[in-house]
Amino acid sequence: MKSNAKLLWSALLAATLGVGLAACDKKGPVEQAGEEVDEAIDTMKRGGDESTSNKADDAVDEAREGAEDTADELRNN
C-alpha cells in the first residue's frame, strides 16, 4: 500500500510540474517588463556592458516573437 501511495504522489508531482512548466511558456507583459528591469539593473551594475546571458535572452525573445508573428500571419491567410 505504501508503494502505491508513493507512486500516486510521484505522478501527482510530475503532473503538477508539467502543468506549471507549460504555463510558463508564454510571458505576459508584466513578466516581460520585470525581466527588462532586471536586465537594466544588471547592465548598470556592470558599468553599461550587457552580459552575454542578457544578450542571449534578448535573442531568444526576439526569435520567439518573430515565430509567433509568422504563425499569426499564416493563420490569418
N, C-alpha and C positions, 0 to 999 in steps of 0.2 A: 504494500500500500504506500509506503514512503517513496518508493521509486516512481510510482505513478504521480504522486504529488510533486516531486521534483521535476518530472517530465512536463507536467502541466504548467508549473511556474516558469520553466525554461521556455516553453512555447509561448507563453503569455509575454514574457520579457522580450523575446525575439520579435513577436508581432508588434509590440509597443515601440520598440526601437525602429523597426521597419517603417511604421507609420510616421514616426517622428522624423526620420531622415527624409522620407518622401515629402513631408510637409515643408521641410527647409529648402527644397529645391529652388523655389522661386522667391526672390527677395521682394519685400514690399518697399514702398517709398521711404518709410521711416527707418527700416533696417539699412537701406542703401545710404541714406543721409548720415546715419550713425557711423557707418564704415568710412564714409568720406571724411567725417570729422576726425575719426581715429587716425586715418592716414595723414591728414593735415597736421595733427599734433605730432605724429611720428616724424614727419618731414621737418617740422620746426625744431624738434629735438636733435635731428641730425644736421642741423645748420643749413637747411634748404635742399639737401640732397635726398631725393626719394629713394627708398630702399628697393632692392631687387624684388622682394616679395610683393611690395605695393605695386610695382610695375607689372608683375605677372598677374596679380589680382585684377588690375585695370584691363589688361589684355583679355583675360578670360571673360570679364564682364562685357566688354565690347563685342567679343565673339558671340557670346550668348544673346546679347541684344540684337546683333545682326542676324543670327539664325532665327530668332523669334520674329523679326520683321519680315524676313524672307518667307517663313512659314505662313504668316498672316497674309502676305500678298498672294501666295499660292492658293490659300483657302478662298480668297475673295475673287479669284479669277476663274 
